[in-house]
Amino acid sequence: MRLHVSECEVEGVDFGVPIEYGALLLHEETEKEAWRLLEEVSRSPFMDKVKTALLEIACKEGFEKAWSLLEKFNREAPRGKPRFYANLNVFDLTADGRFVVLTDGKSAFKFSLSPSQMPENLNLPVNVYCRPSSTIFTLTVDRFKTAVENAEEFFDFIKELKRIYGFVSDKRRMECFIKFFEDRKQAYEMLKALSKDAGRRIRRDEIYRTLVEKKVLEFSEGFFVYNEWWGAYYVTKNGEVYRFKCTKPVDIREAVQRGVEKGKAPKKIEPVEDERVLREIARAVGSVKPELALIISP
């Protein structure tokens, strides 16, 4: 008769505990130290996969190696202050020489490093604290030196460049990033302009997301209606129904934003005659303006 154990689950532990570690927790010769190590690992400010890896090391290489790494990682923790680290190779908790990471323990950003100077040469500790967010940016030796000397300022600068990702072009973000090392004042002027453009586009997407969720948005010139099958429509205050003639989805989102924020009715539209569509629009508008439903419905 054989007992097959496929999982080790410990109450109060929210990361993966290796099956082999369960045996250490149960064996009378190892249970005391195994529980003590598990408790220390649990309260440490590491990524879950790192916590699991430490327990795996205890299973394969012994408690001494696991304790040594645990103490080292705790000693090198950023504790809220941005600091550079080598990127983590999670398989053996060593440095991945292709990237460096800047983290304060809560947010982390990963950068390519010029091949002429690898993390091993820089003697950086490894980032076991926070999963890094990839960036398109490369740090040359000189840029890295400047970034280290201005770690907190650089961290905030990159955090904003990352926040506006997807709302301004990568080309503009890259130009702003490079300018940080050439002319700090101009870099912040560029960042301010980028953030302003991104803010408008972020609001645009938030407004359209609200339309999708609520199905109907009323504004000064009528209503915007969203149908999950046919998309967005414009309904006038008199009950006339129009579909957008925009060729790009972003144009529709911007038209909705102009309507909501500036009270401007969309211009690239055409009247809707399909009776099935009109009935669906009437049903949606009727939920907020019942008297218009009778006018819209064929």
C-alpha positions as CSV (number, residue, x, y, z in Angstrom):
1,M,0.0,0.0,0.0
2,R,1.3,3.5,-1.0
3,L,0.4,7.0,0.0
4,H,0.5,9.6,-2.8
5,V,0.7,13.2,-1.7
6,S,0.1,15.7,-4.5
7,E,-0.1,19.0,-2.5
8,C,1.1,20.6,0.7
9,E,-1.2,23.3,2.0
10,V,-0.5,25.2,5.3
11,E,-3.2,27.2,7.0
12,G,-2.4,30.9,7.0
13,V,0.3,30.6,4.3
14,D,-0.7,32.3,1.0
15,F,2.2,31.1,-1.2
16,G,3.1,27.7,-2.5
17,V,4.7,25.3,0.0
18,P,6.7,22.4,-1.8
19,I,5.3,19.0,-1.1
20,E,8.8,17.9,0.1
21,Y,8.7,20.6,2.7
22,G,5.6,19.1,4.2
23,A,7.7,16.1,5.2
24,L,10.1,18.5,7.0
25,L,7.2,20.0,8.9
26,L,6.0,16.6,10.0
27,H,9.3,14.8,10.9
28,E,10.2,15.1,14.5
29,E,13.8,15.8,13.8
30,T,13.1,18.7,11.5
31,E,9.7,20.0,12.4
32,K,10.8,22.7,14.9
33,E,13.3,24.4,12.5
34,A,11.0,23.8,9.5
35,W,8.2,25.7,11.1
36,R,10.5,28.5,12.3
37,L,11.9,28.9,8.8
38,L,8.4,28.9,7.3
39,E,7.3,31.6,9.7
40,E,10.3,33.8,8.9
41,V,9.9,33.3,5.1
42,S,6.1,34.1,5.4
43,R,6.7,37.5,7.0
44,S,9.6,38.6,4.8
45,P,9.0,41.2,2.0
46,F,9.6,38.8,-0.9
47,M,7.7,37.7,-4.0
48,D,5.8,34.6,-3.5
49,K,7.9,32.6,-6.0
50,V,11.0,33.6,-4.0
51,K,9.4,32.4,-0.7
52,T,8.6,29.0,-2.4
53,A,12.2,28.8,-3.8
54,L,13.7,29.4,-0.3
55,L,11.7,26.4,1.0
56,E,12.8,24.3,-2.0
57,I,16.4,25.2,-1.2
58,A,15.9,24.0,2.4
59,C,14.6,20.7,1.1
60,K,17.5,20.2,-1.4
61,E,20.5,22.0,0.1
62,G,19.6,22.2,3.8
63,F,18.4,24.7,6.3
64,E,21.7,26.5,6.6
65,K,21.7,27.6,2.9
66,A,18.1,28.7,3.2
67,W,18.7,30.7,6.3
68,S,21.7,32.3,4.8
69,L,19.8,33.5,1.7
70,L,16.8,34.6,3.8
71,E,19.0,36.8,6.1
72,K,20.9,38.2,3.0
73,F,17.7,39.1,1.2
74,N,16.2,40.8,4.3
75,R,19.4,42.7,4.9
76,E,19.4,44.1,1.3
77,A,15.7,44.9,1.2
78,P,14.9,48.5,-0.2
79,R,12.4,49.3,2.6
80,G,10.6,52.0,0.7
81,K,13.7,53.7,-0.7
82,P,14.3,53.1,-4.5
83,R,17.4,51.1,-5.1
84,F,19.0,49.3,-8.1
85,Y,19.1,45.5,-8.1
86,A,20.1,42.8,-10.6
87,N,17.1,41.1,-12.2
88,L,16.2,37.7,-10.6
89,N,16.7,34.3,-12.1
90,V,14.0,32.6,-10.1
91,F,15.2,29.1,-10.8
92,D,18.3,29.4,-8.5
93,L,17.8,32.9,-7.0
94,T,20.8,34.3,-8.8
95,A,21.3,37.4,-11.0
96,D,20.0,37.5,-14.6
97,G,22.7,39.5,-16.3
98,R,20.5,40.9,-19.1
99,F,18.7,43.5,-16.9
100,V,18.8,45.7,-13.9
101,V,15.8,46.6,-11.7
102,L,14.9,49.8,-9.8
103,T,12.5,49.2,-7.0
104,D,11.3,50.6,-3.7
105,G,9.8,47.2,-2.7
106,K,6.3,48.1,-3.9
107,S,6.9,49.1,-7.6
108,A,9.7,47.9,-9.8
109,F,11.0,48.8,-13.3
110,K,13.3,46.6,-15.4
111,F,15.9,48.1,-17.8
112,S,18.2,46.6,-20.3
113,L,21.8,47.3,-19.5
114,S,24.4,48.0,-22.2
115,P,26.4,44.8,-22.9
116,S,29.7,46.5,-21.9
117,Q,28.7,46.5,-18.2
118,M,26.7,43.6,-16.8
119,P,25.1,43.3,-13.3
120,E,27.8,40.9,-12.1
121,N,30.4,43.7,-12.6
122,L,28.2,46.1,-10.7
123,N,27.9,43.7,-7.7
124,L,24.2,44.4,-7.4
125,P,22.0,42.3,-5.1
126,V,19.2,40.5,-6.7
127,N,15.6,41.8,-6.8
128,V,13.5,39.3,-4.8
129,Y,11.1,41.9,-3.5
130,C,8.8,43.0,-6.3
131,R,7.8,41.7,-9.7
132,P,9.3,44.2,-12.2
133,S,7.4,46.0,-14.9
134,S,9.3,45.9,-18.2
135,T,10.3,49.1,-19.9
136,I,11.6,49.9,-23.4
137,F,14.6,51.8,-21.9
138,T,18.3,50.9,-21.9
139,L,20.8,52.2,-19.4
140,T,24.3,52.8,-20.7
141,V,27.1,53.0,-18.2
142,D,26.9,56.8,-18.0
143,R,23.1,56.8,-17.7
144,F,23.2,54.1,-15.0
145,K,25.7,56.1,-13.0
146,T,23.4,59.2,-13.2
147,A,20.3,57.1,-12.3
148,V,22.1,55.6,-9.3
149,E,23.1,59.1,-8.1
150,N,19.5,60.3,-8.5
151,A,17.7,57.1,-7.7
152,E,14.6,58.6,-6.0
153,E,14.1,61.3,-8.6
154,F,14.7,58.9,-11.4
155,F,12.3,56.4,-9.9
156,D,9.5,58.9,-9.8
157,F,10.3,60.0,-13.4
158,I,10.2,56.5,-14.7
159,K,7.0,55.8,-12.7
160,E,5.2,58.6,-14.6
161,L,6.6,57.5,-17.9
162,K,5.3,54.0,-17.2
163,R,1.9,55.2,-16.1
164,I,1.3,56.9,-19.4
165,Y,2.3,53.9,-21.4
166,G,-0.2,53.2,-24.2
167,F,-1.6,56.7,-24.2
168,V,1.4,58.4,-25.9
169,S,3.8,57.0,-28.4
170,D,6.8,55.0,-27.4
171,K,8.9,57.4,-29.5
172,R,7.9,60.4,-27.4
173,R,8.5,58.5,-24.2
174,M,11.9,57.4,-25.4
175,E,12.8,60.9,-26.3
176,C,11.8,62.1,-22.8
177,F,13.7,59.3,-21.2
178,I,16.9,60.2,-23.0
179,K,16.5,63.9,-22.3
180,F,16.5,63.1,-18.5
181,F,20.3,62.5,-18.9
182,E,20.9,65.5,-21.1
183,D,18.8,68.3,-19.9
184,R,16.7,67.7,-16.7
185,K,14.7,70.8,-17.0
186,Q,13.6,70.1,-20.6
187,A,12.9,66.5,-19.7
188,Y,10.4,67.6,-17.1
189,E,8.8,70.0,-19.6
190,M,8.4,67.1,-22.1
191,L,7.1,64.9,-19.3
192,K,4.5,67.5,-18.4
193,A,3.3,67.7,-22.0
194,L,3.2,63.9,-22.3
195,S,1.2,63.6,-19.0
196,K,-1.3,66.2,-20.2
197,D,-1.9,64.3,-23.5
198,A,-2.1,61.0,-21.7
199,G,-4.5,62.4,-19.1
200,R,-7.0,63.4,-21.9
201,R,-6.7,60.0,-23.4
202,I,-7.1,58.3,-20.1
203,R,-10.3,60.3,-19.4
204,R,-11.5,59.4,-22.9
205,D,-11.2,55.7,-22.3
206,E,-12.7,56.1,-18.8
207,I,-15.8,57.9,-20.2
208,Y,-16.2,55.3,-22.9
209,R,-15.8,52.5,-20.4
210,T,-18.6,54.1,-18.3
211,L,-20.8,54.1,-21.4
212,V,-20.1,50.4,-22.0
213,E,-21.0,49.6,-18.4
214,K,-24.1,51.8,-18.1
215,K,-25.3,51.4,-21.7
216,V,-26.6,55.0,-21.7
217,L,-24.8,58.3,-21.1
218,E,-26.9,61.5,-21.1
219,F,-25.2,64.8,-22.1
220,S,-26.4,68.3,-23.1
221,E,-27.2,67.3,-26.7
222,G,-28.8,64.0,-26.1
223,F,-27.6,60.5,-25.3
224,F,-24.9,58.1,-26.2
225,V,-26.1,54.5,-26.2
226,Y,-23.9,51.3,-26.3
227,N,-25.1,47.9,-27.6
228,E,-22.8,45.0,-27.1
229,W,-23.5,43.7,-30.6
230,W,-23.6,46.9,-32.6
231,G,-21.5,49.3,-30.7
232,A,-22.2,53.0,-29.9
233,Y,-25.0,55.3,-31.2
234,Y,-26.0,58.9,-30.8
235,V,-29.6,59.8,-29.9
236,T,-30.8,63.4,-30.1
237,K,-33.0,65.0,-27.5
238,N,-35.8,64.6,-30.0
239,G,-35.3,60.9,-30.4
240,E,-33.4,60.8,-33.7
241,V,-31.0,57.8,-33.8
242,Y,-27.6,57.9,-35.5
243,R,-24.7,55.5,-35.9
244,F,-21.2,56.7,-36.1
245,K,-19.5,56.8,-39.5
246,C,-16.0,56.9,-37.9
247,T,-13.5,54.4,-39.5
248,K,-11.4,54.1,-36.3
249,P,-12.7,53.0,-32.9
250,V,-10.6,55.7,-31.2
251,D,-12.6,58.3,-33.2
252,I,-15.8,57.1,-31.7
253,R,-14.3,57.3,-28.2
254,E,-13.1,60.8,-28.8
255,A,-16.5,61.9,-30.1
256,V,-18.1,60.5,-27.0
257,Q,-15.6,62.4,-24.9
258,R,-16.3,65.7,-26.7
259,G,-19.9,65.2,-26.1
260,V,-19.7,64.5,-22.4
261,E,-17.0,67.1,-21.6
262,K,-17.8,69.9,-24.1
263,G,-21.4,69.3,-25.0
264,K,-20.6,68.8,-28.7
265,A,-22.8,66.6,-30.8
266,P,-20.9,64.2,-33.1
267,K,-20.7,65.1,-36.7
268,K,-19.6,61.9,-38.5
269,I,-22.9,60.1,-38.2
270,E,-25.7,58.7,-40.3
271,P,-29.4,58.0,-39.5
272,V,-30.4,54.5,-38.4
273,E,-33.3,52.8,-40.1
274,D,-33.0,49.2,-39.1
275,E,-36.1,48.5,-37.0
276,R,-34.4,45.9,-34.9
277,V,-31.6,48.3,-33.9
278,L,-34.2,51.1,-33.2
279,R,-36.1,48.8,-30.8
280,E,-32.9,48.0,-28.9
281,I,-31.9,51.6,-28.7
282,A,-35.4,52.5,-27.6
283,R,-35.2,49.9,-24.8
284,A,-31.9,51.3,-23.6
285,V,-32.9,55.0,-23.7
286,G,-36.3,54.2,-22.1
287,S,-34.5,53.1,-19.0
288,V,-33.5,56.7,-18.3
289,K,-36.0,58.7,-20.5
290,P,-39.2,56.6,-20.9
291,E,-41.0,59.2,-23.0
292,L,-38.3,58.9,-25.8
293,A,-38.8,55.2,-26.1
294,L,-42.1,55.6,-27.8
295,I,-40.7,58.1,-30.3
296,I,-37.6,55.9,-31.1
297,S,-39.3,52.5,-31.4
298,P,-40.7,51.8,-34.9
